[in-house]
Every structure is written in C-alpha cells, then in structure tokens.
Amino acid sequence: MTYDKAAVQSILDQALAEGRTSLSAPEAKLVADAYGIPTPGEGLATTAEGAAGLAAEIGFPVVLKIVSPDILHKTEAGGVVVGVDSAEAAVTAYEQIVANAKAYQADAEITGVQVQKMLVTGGDVQEVIVGAVTDETFGKIVAFGLGGVLVEVLKDVTFRLAPTSAAEARSMVDGISAHEMLNGVRGAKPVDKDAIAAIITKLSDLVEDFPQFAEVDLNPVLAGPDGATAVDFRIIVDAEAGKPVERYSQDEILTAMTRIMKPRAVAVIGASNEDGKIGNSVMKNLVNGGYQGDIYPINPKGGEVLGLKAFPSITDVPGDVDVAVFAVPAKFVGGALEQCGQKGVAGAILIPSGFAETGEQELQDEVVAIAKKHKVRILGPNIYGYYYLPESLCATFCTPYDVKGSVALSSQSGGIGMAILGFSRSSRMGVSAIVGVGNKADIDEDDLLTFFETDDNTNLIAMHLEDLKDGRAFAETAARVSKKKPVVVLKAGRTAMGARAASSHTGALAGNDKVYDDILRQSGVVRAPGLNEMLQYARGIPLLPTPKGENVVIITGAGGSGVLLSDACVDNGLQLMTIPPDLDTAFKKFIPPFGAAGNPVDITGGEPPSTYRNTVALGLEDDRIHALILGYWHTIVTPPMVFAKLVAEVVEEYRAKGIDKPVVASLSGDVEVEEASQYLFEHGVVAYPYTTETPVQVLGAKYRWARNAGSLGS
C-alpha cells in the first residue's frame, strides 16, 4: 500500500517545532488517514454551536471528546461524553466537557472538542487494542490484545518487532489467550481478523517510517464481521525515540570474534607465580589446558611466570597479540587497555570486578571509551573468562575443562557459569565453548551468536541472560542463526520486571516479561523455563534428529507413567498420534491381551525384553510415526541395563537402515535406572531416571526449534 508520508512528516515537524509531546486528536486522525487506518467520521468543534452542527452533519449518535495537548487521559478529566443523540445534547455535552477540563487542569490549553461518529458496540463487535511503543531493549514493537477494560485487567497481549509482516500480524491476532472470543461465542459472528491484522501492519509501518512516534495507542479498535475501525488514536511524540543505535557490522563482529575465539597469541596482564592469584590461575589453565598458541605473561617486574618470559608491558611483546586477559584491579585496567590498543589487540577479557556492578559506572564508561578509540572489543568486565575447546583454550581462573563437543554456552552470571561447568562435567556433555559475559560493557550475546553461527564446531547455542543490551540486534541475529542451529535462552527475571512509567496503555503493557517471551519466540529462540531445563536442552537437543512430522507415540510398561507422559506431551505442545486400525492391530500382536494399544501403547510391566524390542521396532519402522517416547518400569524380567541395551541396539539397527527418529525415554525404578539412562544417552537416546517430564520437555524443545526453523518434515 502507498502511504502519504509527506502529510505525516508535516504534522510531525509542526509538533516537534512547537515542543509538543503528543499529537492532537485531529492530527492523529490525519495520520490515520495517511496510512489507511480506518477511523470513524469526525470533526473539530471550537464552539458549542459548531459541535451541534458537526454532530448533525456526521449523523447521530456521536461521541464528544476534549482536544488538549495537556490532557492525554480524556476520561479521567471528564472529557468524554458518549451517546449524544441530538443537537441540544451536543451543545450541553460541549459545555460540560470544557468545564470539566478546566476544573481538571486550569491552565490546560483547550484546542476544541472532537465530534466523532459513535459506532455500535456489543453483539458481533469486539473491542481490541492495537498499539506500538519504543521499548528500551527492543526498539519499536507492536502490540495487540483485547481492548477496553479487559486490556488492563487481563493483560492478554501479544508483541512483535516492527516492522511486522502480514503473517506475523495475523499470528498476533490468533496468539492471545482469549482468541476464541474473536471467533464468535454465544451466537456472535466471527470478527474480520484480516482487517485487524491489516491495522497492525499499517501501524507497524507507521512507527518504522516515523520513529519519533514513541508510543501509539489505537484503543479501542472496534472489530466486527465486516472490518475494524480505530475509534481512539493517541500518538506520543519524542524526538529522541528516533535516534539510530550505533552497531558494528556483521563483518566487523565476525573478524574480531574469530581472533578472540581462535587466538594465535594470548597475553595475561597481571600474570603471577603466586598460588591463589587470579593471574596465576589463568596462566596455569592456559599452559596446562593444552593451548598451542603463544602465551605472554605481563608483569611489571618481568622475570618468568610458570617458566615463560614475562614482559613489563604488552607493548614490549615482540609478536602480535590477539587477546589480552586482564587479571589486575579495576583501577589499573584503563592504562593497560591503552597499551593493548597500541599493540593492536582484538579482544580484552576483563575478569576484574569493581565496575558498573558496584556502582562504578563512570570507570566502566571510561574503559569502554578507550576500547572504542582503539577498536578493541571488551568481554566483561566482572567475568570468569571463557573457554573455547577446539583450540584447547581455557582463558579463565576457574577449573579447566576438556570434554570437547558441539554445545556453546554463555552466562551473564559467574555463579551460573560454574553451574554450567559442573553440569557439563557431571553429565559428560561435550562443549565447544563456555563464555562469561558479565556486565556486557561491549561484547554481548548477539556478538557470540554471530561467531557461533559460522563455527563448524558448534551445533547448539545455550545462553543464560538477565537482560539484553541491544535486544533488536539479538533478535535479528537469533532469527538468522536459529534457522541453522538451535538457540536456547534462559531469560532470568521473569517475575520482577517492575512498573513502567508510560503515557499509553501499550507502553504500560510492554513493561512485562511477555515482550521478551513473544519476541524471542518470533526470533526462533527456544526459551527454557529454568537453569536445569536450559542445560538439559543443551545436552539433549543435539542428540535428537529433526522429526519428519508431528505424530508422537508413547510406548510404556506402566499405565501411570503413560498418563503422566501424555500430560507432559500436552504441556509441551506435542501431538499424540491417533493410531489407525491397522497400526493398532500390529501393536496388539506384541502385547499381552490385558495390555492396551492406542496411544499410549501400554505393554504392561511384566513383559520380557522381546516385547520392548518388537514394539519399539514397530514404532521406528512405521513411517506414519515421527517420534517415540518410551516409559520404562523397573522389573526383574527386563532389568534396566537390559532395557537400555536393547533400545540402543534397535535404534542403531534402524539408523543403519536410514531410519532415524527422535527417541526419548523415562526410566522409573531403583538406582540402576541411573546407569541405564546414562548408557542410553551415550548411544543417542535422550533418557532420564525418575522423571516423566524432562524427556518430553527436551523432545518438545526440539519440536519448537524445528517448527520455527522450518525444518520439520525436511
């Protein structure tokens, strides 16, 4: 659609020139017209008689609303009268509104009174809200939800990044919890969802074209079977909202991150021979971890550290240096960083604390300015360092780690980083990288994603974060990366977002975790509800092949487990297959008469290994089944390790035939099920003891990624 951008620009320029923070109702009407957003017939009256004339021209009934740059919340000021059905009533309403406005704010500038056609509500018509806001993390976002009082009570709203495609806009309409109300309830006709989606898209284009429109509310929008109309259009103006965000290019990020993750030479600033010093621990991990590049200890006293020649300054190092790991107090970082810049170092790994996290924002800003001046990228400060195992690089003061694999993990918290390290070691999960980001003064999650996207050693990225410095950059990068590799995010702080000061309903609603949830989902990210889930997803998702369809079948030796596994499937968005008669008959050949086919397939607990083998083989062989969930119950007839080995064997047998489906297992029993679960994991079957929820959660996460990436069925 072609928009009249010149008309909008003229209105915006005038508002900014006059120093106003909002557009008047008539101006908002003109903006709506310029972008093809339907609004009721209306006009501006400056006298009571003028209001009566306009009302008669528009057609009764009408609504009268105060127009004042100083009064944003018209209802609070008594500035709205609805159901005006005669010229006399229009005169009375005009006088009442103006009097109420003056009583509400004596010095308020009153432009006039808006006279607007009153649309029919109730019956087949639903009130909804469409809005846009400038979010401090994600920039321009659009919102949709039920309107009127319900938006404040239920807060049933969906969000997307702007600009929003037609398909994304329609997904917003279908994405609220109460979407069934829009389909028509108690005899009401369904509303025109495409008309609502069109308004969302047009509003998205508006705020993208004119970022100075900081907040926009269309509330209510009256949606019915024959279309949708924005009854009230409120626009907040802020010149600062249109400021572009300074970002590195993709090539610049990748060049710097490659030097940081795959350095040819590393310097340790503050290297020490003294046990217990951070500079000593970092040196030991670099030397003993097997890193094959050059290691340069930096210590003002010179001499040797761990048998390596130490240099008083990094500028004294004879060769090039890619990475400098800082192990000196915060007050010395700035001076040493200047020298790193002179040396051409790509990355400064700032382990020290004592910056913004302790209130020393000025010191952190000073360090960042030095780094920018010399184009040195900063990781940290206030971090444990980082690991990149393909290079045997342990640039950290923590314990070394050497189990190489394909999972890259990052954390904003040092404590969470230690949990990642401990879990990885305990579960024998192979990793490609573990990275601390700390204060994120410079390098953040989208920089890491850019590197891991092209890293052949990484097949999944899992990230713990408390916030995003540049949420839009992360979302855009994640949307690209997640098409190729799963991106798992644990976003902390879901329940403590705090109150948001905003001038609009949309702005207030955006101050909650739902924004993160919707936009991460829009970007194809798999969100983990907790730390354990994030780690289990990281461990399990890479083992599971991408499913070719939605049909999931449960095979269980215990009815109780089958019920819990079925519940878990519902909770995780998995589709239990409706078993066709021929497949039902085929399963019944292998289970006892007192068992149950259907889904779950209950083979009962006292069955020999052959029953498990035959039913699992059938599940793998039938191409209508796309994933298997196994529920095992510990018996002396089929002990845990017998079960584990036969499942591993039959899965491997079918993989050899080119049939590779996701298989997850829940093992209930005595402690032997722990060893059996580990055995299955080692043979490509995601298995857990003592839980029916976790294996299904991992399978559900794999499905969510595959759906978002467009890989399901490929």
VENNOR-V548165 format. One record per residue. RES is the residue in one small letter. PSI is psi in radians with two decimals (999 if undefined). BURIAL is + if it has 9 or more other ideal C-beta (glycine too) atoms within 8 Angstrom, else -. Layout:
[[RES | PSI | BURIAL] [RES | PSI | BURIAL]]
This chain:
[[m | 2.51 | -] [t | 2.23 | -] [y | 2.67 | +] [d | 1.36 | +] [k | -0.55 | -] [a | -0.70 | -] [a | -0.73 | +] [v | -0.72 | +] [q | -0.68 | +] [s | -0.76 | -] [i | -0.77 | +] [l | -0.79 | +] [d | -0.71 | -] [q | -0.75 | -] [a | -0.75 | +] [l | -0.70 | +] [a | -0.58 | -] [e | 0.00 | -] [g | 0.39 | -] [r | 2.69 | +] [t | 0.04 | -] [s | 2.80 | +] [l | 2.63 | +] [s | 2.86 | +] [a | -0.77 | +] [p | -0.66 | +] [e | -0.74 | +] [a | -0.65 | +] [k | -0.76 | +] [l | -0.66 | +] [v | -0.76 | +] [a | -0.77 | +] [d | -0.70 | +] [a | -0.46 | +] [y | 0.27 | +] [g | 0.46 | -] [i | 2.06 | +] [p | 2.33 | +] [t | 2.79 | +] [p | 2.82 | +] [g | 2.44 | -] [e | 2.99 | +] [g | 2.96 | +] [l | 2.19 | +] [a | 2.44 | +] [t | 0.00 | -] [t | 2.80 | -] [a | -0.69 | +] [e | -0.66 | -] [g | -0.66 | +] [a | -0.72 | +] [a | -0.73 | +] [g | -0.78 | +] [l | -0.73 | +] [a | -0.75 | +] [a | -0.67 | +] [e | -0.74 | -] [i | -0.66 | +] [g | 2.23 | -] [f | 2.68 | -] [p | 2.78 | -] [v | 2.95 | +] [v | 2.39 | +] [l | 2.37 | +] [k | 2.44 | +] [i | 2.47 | +] [v | 1.92 | +] [s | 2.28 | +] [p | -0.25 | +] [d | -0.16 | -] [i | 1.80 | +] [l | -0.70 | -] [h | 1.55 | -] [k | -0.73 | +] [t | -0.74 | -] [e | -0.58 | -] [a | 0.07 | +] [g | 0.50 | +] [g | 0.33 | +] [v | 2.31 | +] [v | 2.19 | +] [v | 2.84 | -] [g | 0.51 | -] [v | 2.06 | +] [d | 0.22 | -] [s | 2.88 | -] [a | -0.70 | +] [e | -0.73 | -] [a | -0.57 | +] [a | -0.72 | +] [v | -0.82 | +] [t | -0.78 | -] [a | -0.73 | +] [y | -0.88 | +] [e | -0.67 | +] [q | -0.77 | +] [i | -0.80 | +] [v | -0.72 | +] [a | -0.76 | -] [n | -0.72 | +] [a | -0.73 | +] [k | -0.62 | +] [a | -0.59 | -] [y | -0.74 | +] [q | 1.79 | +] [a | -0.63 | -] [d | 0.20 | -] [a | 2.37 | +] [e | 2.15 | -] [i | 1.98 | +] [t | -0.62 | +] [g | -2.77 | -] [v | 2.27 | +] [q | 2.26 | +] [v | 2.10 | +] [q | 2.44 | +] [k | 2.29 | +] [m | 2.09 | +] [l | 2.67 | +] [v | 2.33 | -] [t | 2.97 | -] [g | 3.10 | -] [g | -2.02 | -] [d | -0.01 | -] [v | 2.31 | +] [q | 2.44 | +] [e | 2.21 | +] [v | 2.90 | +] [i | 2.37 | +] [v | 2.30 | +] [g | 3.01 | +] [a | 2.59 | +] [v | 2.70 | +] [t | 1.77 | +] [d | 2.43 | +] [e | -0.38 | -] [t | -0.80 | +] [f | -0.07 | +] [g | -2.42 | +] [k | 2.14 | +] [i | 2.65 | +] [v | 2.71 | +] [a | 2.64 | +] [f | 2.47 | +] [g | 3.13 | +] [l | 2.49 | +] [g | -2.90 | +] [g | -2.53 | -] [v | -0.55 | -] [l | -0.58 | +] [v | -0.58 | +] [e | -0.57 | -] [v | -0.86 | -] [l | -0.51 | +] [k | 0.70 | +] [d | 1.49 | +] [v | 2.56 | +] [t | 2.64 | +] [f | 2.62 | +] [r | 2.74 | +] [l | 2.51 | +] [a | 2.48 | +] [p | 2.63 | -] [t | 2.24 | +] [s | 2.89 | -] [a | -0.69 | -] [a | -0.72 | -] [e | -0.67 | +] [a | -0.73 | +] [r | -0.63 | +] [s | -0.50 | +] [m | -0.76 | +] [v | -0.69 | +] [d | -0.11 | -] [g | -0.16 | -] [i | 2.71 | +] [s | -0.58 | -] [a | 0.50 | +] [h | -0.40 | +] [e | -0.46 | -] [m | -0.52 | -] [l | -0.29 | +] [n | -0.10 | -] [g | 2.06 | +] [v | 2.64 | -] [r | 0.80 | -] [g | -0.14 | -] [a | 2.62 | -] [k | 2.64 | -] [p | 2.56 | +] [v | 2.87 | +] [d | 1.63 | +] [k | -0.57 | +] [d | -0.58 | -] [a | -0.70 | +] [i | -0.81 | +] [a | -0.64 | +] [a | -0.69 | +] [i | -0.74 | +] [i | -0.81 | +] [t | -0.76 | +] [k | -0.70 | +] [l | -0.69 | +] [s | -0.78 | +] [d | -0.66 | +] [l | -0.88 | +] [v | -0.41 | +] [e | -0.71 | +] [d | -0.56 | -] [f | 1.38 | +] [p | -0.26 | +] [q | -0.23 | +] [f | 1.63 | +] [a | -0.72 | +] [e | 2.41 | +] [v | 2.28 | +] [d | 2.22 | +] [l | 1.63 | +] [n | 1.98 | +] [p | 2.77 | +] [v | 2.18 | +] [l | 2.00 | +] [a | 2.24 | +] [g | -3.02 | +] [p | -0.44 | -] [d | 0.24 | -] [g | -2.97 | -] [a | 2.47 | +] [t | 2.32 | +] [a | 1.95 | +] [v | -0.70 | +] [d | 2.26 | +] [f | 1.88 | +] [r | 2.27 | +] [i | 2.15 | +] [i | 2.34 | +] [v | 2.37 | +] [d | 1.99 | +] [a | -0.56 | -] [e | -0.41 | -] [a | -0.29 | +] [g | 0.11 | +] [k | 2.28 | -] [p | 2.62 | -] [v | 2.28 | -] [e | 2.19 | -] [r | 2.67 | -] [y | 2.66 | -] [s | 2.85 | -] [q | -0.70 | -] [d | -0.72 | -] [e | -0.74 | -] [i | -0.85 | +] [l | -0.69 | +] [t | -0.84 | -] [a | -0.77 | +] [m | -0.56 | +] [t | -0.71 | +] [r | -0.61 | +] [i | -0.77 | +] [m | -0.44 | +] [k | 1.03 | +] [p | 2.56 | +] [r | -0.38 | -] [a | 2.43 | +] [v | 2.31 | +] [a | 2.51 | +] [v | 1.87 | +] [i | 1.98 | +] [g | 0.38 | +] [a | 2.51 | +] [s | 2.65 | +] [n | -0.08 | -] [e | 2.08 | -] [d | 2.48 | -] [g | -0.25 | -] [k | 2.50 | +] [i | -0.72 | +] [g | -0.46 | +] [n | -0.75 | +] [s | -0.74 | +] [v | -0.78 | +] [m | -0.78 | +] [k | -0.74 | +] [n | -0.66 | +] [l | -0.80 | +] [v | -0.88 | +] [n | -0.31 | -] [g | -0.18 | +] [g | 0.17 | -] [y | 2.30 | +] [q | -0.10 | -] [g | -3.11 | +] [d | 2.45 | -] [i | 2.17 | +] [y | 1.86 | +] [p | 2.37 | +] [i | 2.05 | +] [n | 2.24 | +] [p | -0.42 | -] [k | -0.14 | -] [g | -2.47 | -] [g | -2.50 | -] [e | 2.61 | +] [v | 2.07 | +] [l | 0.66 | +] [g | 0.04 | -] [l | 2.47 | +] [k | 2.25 | -] [a | 2.57 | +] [f | 2.47 | +] [p | -0.57 | +] [s | 2.69 | -] [i | -0.43 | +] [t | -0.26 | -] [d | -0.19 | -] [v | 2.29 | +] [p | -0.56 | -] [g | 3.14 | -] [d | 2.67 | -] [v | 2.23 | +] [d | -0.69 | +] [v | 2.40 | +] [a | 2.13 | +] [v | 2.13 | +] [f | 2.17 | +] [a | 0.78 | +] [v | 2.79 | +] [p | 2.70 | -] [a | -0.66 | +] [k | -0.31 | -] [f | -0.06 | -] [v | -0.76 | +] [g | -0.84 | +] [g | -0.77 | -] [a | -0.59 | +] [l | -0.63 | +] [e | -0.77 | +] [q | -0.62 | +] [c | -0.70 | +] [g | -0.74 | +] [q | -0.52 | -] [k | -0.26 | +] [g | 0.47 | -] [v | 2.45 | +] [a | -0.67 | +] [g | 2.34 | +] [a | 2.06 | +] [i | 1.78 | +] [l | 1.62 | +] [i | -0.60 | +] [p | 2.57 | +] [s | -3.08 | -] [g | 0.40 | +] [f | -2.33 | +] [a | -0.53 | +] [e | -0.31 | -] [t | 0.26 | -] [g | -0.01 | -] [e | 1.03 | +] [q | -0.65 | -] [e | -0.72 | -] [l | -0.72 | +] [q | -0.74 | +] [d | -0.66 | -] [e | -0.76 | +] [v | -0.74 | +] [v | -0.71 | +] [a | -0.72 | -] [i | -0.78 | +] [a | -0.76 | +] [k | -0.69 | -] [k | -0.67 | -] [h | 0.06 | +] [k | 0.73 | -] [v | 2.22 | +] [r | 2.38 | +] [i | 2.29 | +] [l | 2.02 | +] [g | -2.60 | +] [p | -3.03 | +] [n | 0.96 | +] [i | 2.94 | +] [y | -0.08 | +] [g | -2.66 | +] [y | 2.76 | +] [y | 2.40 | +] [y | 1.75 | +] [l | -0.51 | +] [p | -0.44 | -] [e | 0.13 | +] [s | 0.71 | +] [l | 2.00 | +] [c | 1.39 | +] [a | 1.21 | +] [t | 2.80 | +] [f | 0.01 | +] [c | -3.06 | +] [t | 2.57 | -] [p | 2.84 | -] [y | 2.37 | +] [d | 0.25 | -] [v | 1.76 | +] [k | 2.48 | -] [g | -2.74 | +] [s | 0.19 | +] [v | 2.21 | +] [a | 2.30 | +] [l | 2.56 | +] [s | 2.76 | +] [s | 2.56 | +] [q | -0.35 | +] [s | 2.41 | +] [g | -0.69 | +] [g | -0.72 | -] [i | -0.61 | +] [g | -0.69 | +] [m | -0.62 | +] [a | -0.71 | +] [i | -0.79 | +] [l | -0.82 | +] [g | -0.74 | -] [f | -0.77 | +] [s | -0.74 | +] [r | -0.79 | +] [s | -0.71 | -] [s | -0.06 | +] [r | 0.65 | +] [m | 2.15 | +] [g | 2.36 | +] [v | 2.69 | +] [s | -0.57 | +] [a | 2.61 | +] [i | 2.14 | +] [v | 2.28 | +] [g | 2.34 | +] [v | -0.33 | +] [g | -2.20 | +] [n | -0.26 | +] [k | 0.83 | +] [a | -0.44 | +] [d | -1.44 | +] [i | 2.28 | +] [d | -2.87 | +] [e | -0.59 | +] [d | -0.48 | +] [d | -0.75 | +] [l | -0.76 | +] [l | -0.69 | +] [t | -0.69 | +] [f | -0.84 | +] [f | -0.38 | +] [e | -0.72 | +] [t | 0.04 | -] [d | 1.96 | +] [d | -0.28 | -] [n | -0.08 | -] [t | 2.22 | +] [n | -0.23 | -] [l | 2.48 | +] [i | 2.22 | +] [a | 2.28 | +] [m | 2.26 | +] [h | 2.26 | +] [l | 2.62 | +] [e | -0.44 | -] [d | 3.01 | -] [l | 2.23 | +] [k | -0.75 | -] [d | 1.51 | +] [g | -0.60 | +] [r | -0.75 | +] [a | -0.71 | +] [f | -0.82 | +] [a | -0.76 | +] [e | -0.69 | +] [t | -0.77 | +] [a | -0.66 | +] [a | -0.61 | +] [r | -0.81 | +] [v | -0.69 | +] [s | -0.25 | +] [k | -0.38 | -] [k | -0.68 | -] [k | 2.48 | +] [p | 2.38 | +] [v | 2.02 | +] [v | 2.31 | +] [v | 2.28 | +] [l | 1.83 | +] [k | 1.95 | +] [a | 2.85 | +] [g | 0.56 | +] [r | -0.52 | -] [t | 0.15 | -] [a | 0.82 | -] [m | -0.40 | +] [g | 2.88 | -] [a | 2.57 | -] [r | 2.22 | +] [a | 2.07 | -] [a | 2.73 | +] [s | -0.08 | -] [s | 2.84 | +] [h | -0.78 | +] [t | -0.75 | +] [g | -0.72 | +] [a | -0.72 | +] [l | -0.51 | +] [a | -0.19 | +] [g | 0.78 | +] [n | 3.01 | -] [d | -0.25 | +] [k | -0.51 | +] [v | -0.89 | +] [y | -0.81 | +] [d | -0.84 | +] [d | -0.73 | +] [i | -0.60 | +] [l | -0.71 | +] [r | -0.74 | +] [q | -0.55 | +] [s | 0.04 | +] [g | 0.17 | +] [v | 2.47 | +] [v | 1.99 | +] [r | 2.25 | +] [a | 2.36 | +] [p | -0.35 | -] [g | 3.05 | -] [l | -0.79 | +] [n | -0.73 | -] [e | -0.73 | +] [m | -0.79 | +] [l | -0.68 | +] [q | -0.66 | +] [y | -0.77 | +] [a | -0.68 | +] [r | -0.69 | +] [g | -0.67 | +] [i | -0.76 | +] [p | -0.41 | +] [l | -0.37 | +] [l | 2.22 | +] [p | 2.74 | -] [t | 2.18 | +] [p | 2.65 | +] [k | -0.01 | -] [g | -3.09 | -] [e | -0.17 | +] [n | 1.97 | +] [v | 2.37 | +] [v | 2.35 | +] [i | 2.26 | +] [i | 2.09 | +] [t | 2.61 | +] [g | 0.05 | +] [a | 2.20 | +] [g | -0.69 | +] [g | -0.73 | -] [s | -0.66 | +] [g | -0.71 | +] [v | -0.80 | +] [l | -0.67 | +] [l | -0.66 | +] [s | -0.76 | +] [d | -0.75 | -] [a | -0.61 | +] [c | -0.77 | +] [v | -0.78 | -] [d | -0.48 | +] [n | 0.30 | +] [g | 0.48 | -] [l | 2.57 | +] [q | 1.94 | -] [l | 2.21 | +] [m | 2.41 | +] [t | 1.99 | -] [i | 2.13 | +] [p | 2.77 | -] [p | -0.72 | -] [d | -0.64 | -] [l | -0.63 | +] [d | -0.80 | +] [t | -0.71 | +] [a | -0.73 | +] [f | -0.69 | +] [k | -0.37 | +] [k | -0.41 | -] [f | -0.10 | +] [i | 2.69 | +] [p | 2.80 | -] [p | -0.52 | -] [f | 0.05 | -] [g | -2.97 | +] [a | 2.20 | -] [a | -2.62 | +] [g | -2.68 | -] [n | 1.87 | +] [p | 2.68 | +] [v | 1.91 | +] [d | 1.83 | +] [i | -0.07 | +] [t | 2.85 | +] [g | -0.33 | -] [g | 0.32 | -] [e | 2.61 | +] [p | 2.99 | -] [p | -0.59 | +] [s | -0.56 | -] [t | -0.78 | +] [y | -0.82 | +] [r | -0.83 | +] [n | -0.72 | +] [t | -0.67 | +] [v | -0.73 | +] [a | -0.72 | +] [l | -0.72 | +] [g | -0.61 | +] [l | -0.62 | +] [e | -0.66 | -] [d | 2.07 | +] [d | -0.06 | -] [r | -0.30 | -] [i | 2.28 | +] [h | -0.31 | +] [a | 2.59 | +] [l | 2.40 | +] [i | 2.14 | +] [l | 2.28 | +] [g | 1.92 | +] [y | 2.45 | +] [w | 2.16 | +] [h | 2.10 | +] [t | 2.84 | +] [i | -0.32 | -] [v | -0.76 | -] [t | 1.51 | +] [p | 2.84 | +] [p | -0.83 | +] [m | -0.50 | +] [v | -0.80 | +] [f | -0.82 | +] [a | -0.79 | +] [k | -0.67 | +] [l | -0.66 | +] [v | -0.79 | +] [a | -0.71 | +] [e | -0.80 | -] [v | -0.62 | +] [v | -0.77 | +] [e | -0.66 | +] [e | -0.77 | +] [y | -0.52 | +] [r | -0.66 | +] [a | -0.44 | -] [k | 0.01 | -] [g | 0.19 | -] [i | 1.89 | -] [d | 1.85 | -] [k | 2.68 | +] [p | 2.26 | +] [v | 2.16 | +] [v | 2.72 | +] [a | 2.50 | +] [s | 2.14 | +] [l | 2.11 | +] [s | 2.33 | +] [g | -2.82 | +] [d | -3.05 | -] [v | -0.30 | -] [e | -0.38 | +] [v | -0.33 | +] [e | -0.84 | -] [e | -0.69 | +] [a | -0.69 | +] [s | -0.74 | +] [q | -0.70 | +] [y | -0.78 | +] [l | -0.74 | +] [f | -0.76 | +] [e | -0.29 | -] [h | 0.44 | +] [g | 0.26 | +] [v | 2.09 | +] [v | 2.01 | +] [a | 2.51 | +] [y | 2.46 | +] [p | 2.63 | +] [y | 0.28 | -] [t | 2.38 | -] [t | -0.30 | +] [e | -0.79 | +] [t | -0.83 | +] [p | -0.62 | +] [v | -0.62 | +] [q | -0.76 | +] [v | -0.77 | +] [l | -0.74 | +] [g | -0.67 | +] [a | -0.70 | +] [k | -0.76 | +] [y | -0.76 | +] [r | -0.75 | +] [w | -0.81 | +] [a | -0.71 | +] [r | -0.83 | -] [n | -0.65 | +] [a | -0.17 | +] [g | 0.36 | -] [s | -0.18 | -] [l | 2.16 | +] [g | -0.11 | -] [s | 999 | -]]
